[in-house]
Amino acid sequence: GINQQNIFVEDEDNERFIATLERYQKEKEYELYAYCLMGNHIHLLMKEGNEPLGNTIRRIGTSYVYWYNWQYGRKGHLFQDRYRSEPVQDDSYFLTVLRYIHQNPLKAGLTKNIDEYEWSSFKEYTKEARIVNVEHALVMFSKDRKTALKRCREFKMAANDDRCIEINPERTTISDKEI
């Protein structure tokens, strides 16, 4: 959020953002593998669909900001800077990013158990998938779904020092050419 303000104040805000992800997913055909809404920022693990990823992110953000400004009687920007992204080029890093996203609320002290955090796609891996392609990750653990679910859960719960999108502290954005 701009000035690090919260972009999700009420549960309805989180629900609206997830609905926005779902709406554009159908239209733009991108794959969503993980998400986590964190109060003042968002983590997404996705693969571009029928338009460049930057356009999709702008589309999602603009739609949400339009609704948010109407909802709270405000005007202007909601998001600070351009989104940050990096390519995920192999299965190992894919799983690292997946775990990083799902453990983010735990590491931020928002929950004591990632099972209990409402605004993460973790529950789509343990219950019913709504907008997340869980199969892409599960087959990396086992062909047997029950075994895959167990191993995936264990992997996500494991203590780690995962880091993603390592950015030089002097820089606050990554250019499109670097992606």
C-alpha positions as CSV (number, residue, x, y, z in Angstrom):
1,G,0.0,0.0,0.0
2,I,1.1,3.6,-0.6
3,N,3.0,4.8,2.4
4,Q,2.8,1.2,3.6
5,Q,-0.9,1.7,4.5
6,N,-3.2,-1.3,4.7
7,I,-4.9,-2.2,1.4
8,F,-7.1,-4.8,3.2
9,V,-9.0,-3.3,6.1
10,E,-12.1,-5.4,6.4
11,D,-12.7,-9.1,5.5
12,E,-14.8,-7.8,2.6
13,D,-11.7,-6.2,1.1
14,N,-9.9,-9.5,1.0
15,E,-12.9,-11.2,-0.4
16,R,-13.2,-8.6,-3.1
17,F,-9.6,-9.0,-4.1
18,I,-9.9,-12.7,-4.3
19,A,-13.1,-12.3,-6.4
20,T,-11.1,-9.9,-8.7
21,L,-8.4,-12.5,-9.1
22,E,-11.0,-15.1,-10.0
23,R,-12.8,-12.8,-12.5
24,Y,-9.7,-11.9,-14.4
25,Q,-8.3,-15.5,-14.2
26,K,-11.3,-16.6,-16.3
27,E,-10.9,-13.7,-18.8
28,K,-7.1,-13.7,-19.1
29,E,-6.5,-17.4,-18.6
30,Y,-3.5,-17.1,-16.2
31,E,-2.5,-19.9,-13.9
32,L,-2.6,-19.0,-10.2
33,Y,-0.5,-21.3,-8.0
34,A,-0.5,-19.4,-4.7
35,Y,-1.6,-16.1,-3.1
36,C,-1.4,-14.5,0.3
37,L,-3.1,-11.2,1.2
38,M,-1.0,-9.5,3.9
39,G,-2.7,-6.3,5.0
40,N,-0.5,-3.9,3.2
41,H,0.8,-6.1,0.4
42,I,0.1,-9.2,-1.7
43,H,2.1,-12.2,-2.8
44,L,1.1,-14.0,-6.0
45,L,2.6,-17.0,-7.7
46,M,1.2,-17.1,-11.2
47,K,1.9,-17.8,-14.9
48,E,0.8,-15.4,-17.5
49,G,-2.1,-16.2,-19.7
50,N,-3.3,-14.6,-22.9
51,E,-1.8,-11.2,-22.1
52,P,1.6,-10.0,-20.7
53,L,1.8,-10.4,-16.9
54,G,2.3,-6.7,-16.3
55,N,-1.0,-5.9,-18.1
56,T,-2.8,-8.6,-16.0
57,I,-1.4,-7.2,-12.7
58,R,-2.4,-3.6,-13.7
59,R,-5.9,-4.8,-14.7
60,I,-6.4,-6.6,-11.3
61,G,-4.9,-3.7,-9.3
62,T,-6.9,-1.0,-11.1
63,S,-10.2,-2.9,-10.7
64,Y,-9.5,-3.4,-6.9
65,V,-8.4,0.2,-6.4
66,Y,-11.5,1.5,-8.2
67,W,-13.7,-0.6,-5.9
68,Y,-11.6,0.3,-2.7
69,N,-11.7,4.0,-3.4
70,W,-15.5,3.8,-3.9
71,Q,-15.9,1.6,-0.8
72,Y,-14.0,4.0,1.5
73,G,-14.9,7.3,-0.2
74,R,-11.3,8.1,-1.1
75,K,-9.4,9.1,-4.3
76,G,-6.0,8.5,-5.7
77,H,-3.4,5.8,-5.6
78,L,-3.6,2.8,-3.3
79,F,-0.5,0.8,-4.4
80,Q,3.0,2.1,-3.8
81,D,5.4,1.7,-6.8
82,R,5.2,-0.9,-9.5
83,Y,4.8,-4.5,-8.6
84,R,8.0,-6.6,-8.1
85,S,8.4,-9.9,-9.9
86,E,10.9,-12.5,-10.9
87,P,10.8,-15.5,-13.1
88,V,10.4,-19.0,-11.6
89,Q,12.4,-21.2,-13.9
90,D,12.6,-24.6,-12.2
91,D,10.5,-26.8,-9.9
92,S,12.8,-26.4,-7.0
93,Y,12.4,-22.7,-6.9
94,F,8.7,-23.0,-7.6
95,L,8.3,-25.0,-4.4
96,T,10.5,-22.5,-2.5
97,V,8.3,-19.6,-3.6
98,L,5.1,-21.6,-2.8
99,R,6.3,-22.3,0.7
100,Y,7.5,-18.7,1.2
101,I,4.1,-17.3,0.2
102,H,2.2,-19.7,2.5
103,Q,4.5,-19.2,5.4
104,N,4.5,-15.4,5.1
105,P,1.7,-14.8,7.6
106,L,3.5,-17.1,10.1
107,K,6.8,-15.3,9.7
108,A,5.1,-11.9,10.0
109,G,3.5,-12.9,13.3
110,L,-0.1,-12.7,11.9
111,T,-0.8,-16.3,12.9
112,K,0.7,-19.2,14.9
113,N,-0.4,-21.8,12.3
114,I,-0.6,-21.3,8.5
115,D,-3.7,-23.6,8.6
116,E,-5.6,-20.8,10.4
117,Y,-4.7,-17.8,8.2
118,E,-7.9,-17.0,6.2
119,W,-6.4,-15.0,3.3
120,S,-3.9,-17.4,1.8
121,S,-4.3,-20.1,-0.8
122,F,-2.9,-22.7,1.7
123,K,-6.4,-23.8,2.4
124,E,-6.9,-24.5,-1.3
125,Y,-4.2,-27.2,-1.0
126,T,-5.7,-28.7,2.1
127,K,-9.5,-28.4,1.4
128,E,-11.0,-27.4,-1.9
129,A,-9.3,-25.5,-4.7
130,R,-11.3,-22.5,-5.9
131,I,-8.9,-20.4,-8.0
132,V,-5.6,-22.0,-7.5
133,N,-4.1,-24.8,-9.7
134,V,-3.0,-27.1,-6.9
135,E,-2.3,-30.0,-9.2
136,H,0.8,-28.4,-10.7
137,A,2.5,-28.5,-7.3
138,L,1.0,-31.8,-6.0
139,V,2.4,-33.9,-8.8
140,M,5.9,-32.8,-7.8
141,F,5.3,-34.7,-4.5
142,S,3.6,-37.8,-5.7
143,K,1.3,-39.2,-8.4
144,D,-0.9,-40.5,-5.6
145,R,-3.1,-37.6,-4.5
146,K,-3.3,-38.6,-0.8
147,T,0.5,-39.0,-0.5
148,A,1.0,-35.8,-2.5
149,L,-1.2,-33.8,-0.1
150,K,0.6,-35.2,2.9
151,R,4.1,-34.5,1.5
152,C,3.1,-31.0,0.3
153,R,1.7,-30.1,3.7
154,E,4.8,-31.3,5.4
155,F,7.0,-29.4,3.0
156,K,5.1,-26.2,3.6
157,M,5.1,-26.6,7.4
158,A,8.9,-27.2,7.5
159,A,11.1,-24.6,9.2
160,N,13.3,-22.8,6.6
161,D,15.1,-19.7,5.7
162,D,13.5,-19.3,2.3
163,R,13.9,-15.9,0.5
164,C,12.4,-14.8,-2.6
165,I,12.7,-11.7,-4.8
166,E,16.1,-10.7,-3.5
167,I,16.4,-7.1,-4.3
168,N,19.5,-4.9,-3.7
169,P,18.5,-2.6,-0.7
170,E,19.5,0.5,-2.7
171,R,16.9,-0.4,-5.4
172,T,13.2,-0.4,-4.8
173,T,12.1,-1.7,-8.2
174,I,13.1,-4.2,-10.9
175,S,12.9,-3.0,-14.5
176,D,10.9,-5.0,-17.1
177,K,14.1,-5.7,-18.9
178,E,15.5,-7.5,-15.9
179,I,12.5,-9.9,-15.6
